[in-house]
Amino acid sequence: MEAIKLNQIGISFKGSGSYVPNQILTNQNISKKVDTSDEWIKSRTGISERRISGIGENVVNMGYEAALAAIEMASWDIDSIDLIILATSTPHDLFGSAPSIQAKLAAHNAVAFDLTAACSGFLFALVTASQFLKMGSYKRALVIGADQLSSYVDWNDRRSCILFGDGAGAIAIEATNEFNNFIGFDMKTDGERGSFLNLPFNNNIDSIINNIDFMNGGFSPIQMNGQEVYKFAVKEVPIILNNLFKKINYSSEDVDWLVLHQANQRILDSVGERLKIPKEKILSNLEYYGNTSAGTIPLMIDEAIRNNKIKQNDIIATSGFGAGLSWGAALIKWG
Ligand code: UT7
């Protein structure tokens, strides 16, 4: 690769990949466990089924498969990868799972670390990786979003268990002096509303010896105030995208594809309406995968690229949102 000139560094989107477990959990299956129905779930969320990790599957092997497919599309030598960021809230090892993906890929020249921002995680990781590239620190980065929420869902809570599934996606980005396809971004968090969606530490108190207590490791299942998260998403996502368009002199009419975090079809429709983006430009695959947290955005982008929907130079507006609360938006041109 040629030397990069620091004052002209742009980002190029070179490849995508994704992976979902084979095991399918349908709405009918869930209705055998909790008091719900296919009709209720479909009409309130748009979801028909979701994938559940098989025994031995985790974010490392899901992320690895997605990463490998992205590297192949990008036609990269493994040794040329400088940076791997894994967005996940469900690491296979709390000390970090990205280095295990690095090891499986044998990407010996890359530094790899995890980033946690729940359903905004992929977007935050993409922005983070792009900053390393734009500063000239690294040239090639792999951004992975992978989550295995099935391990943390309360499968007896019908208000939340219907939403989530497991999956992973990855995008390969590269620094270039020729153009900049990472057109703009914005990120936000509001910890004061954090209690609307949590996967909290379980605070189980135990004793090491007499009078020395400690809190045993472990997490409680997902706790969610669905209505509040819904209201947050349909309000904040159009605002952050509209503000981004204004900041970079774009309009929603310039957008070829709207790729939102796949949380609920009603959220996608409402955001699309508020932004005046027609339905045929709003990509959706949540019918088959549900909400895979950090996985949804790259999973959706990869599917659309491989189905020849997203093409070279198409403008993609994307937004991730969820626990934290956190949300973000980015405008990119594919290629
Ligand atoms: O990444 C972000 C992750 N989180 C989200 O995206 C969550 C966003 N929120 C949502 O998607 C929606 O709020 C839900 C799909 C979770 C719930 O839909 P809703 O239209 O907001 O339903 P609701 O909570 O207002 O509940 C309406 C009724 C209630 O019954 P009553 O009190 O009216 O008699 C619930 O008990 O539906 C009942 N209900 C269900 N019924 C059948 C709640 N869950 C179910 C269920 N099956 N699974």
Residues whose N, C-alpha, C, O or C-beta is under 5 A from the ligand:
A	BS01	UT7	D35 T36 S37 W40 R44 T45 C119 R158 R159 I162 G226 Q227 V229 Y230 A263 N264 F321 G322
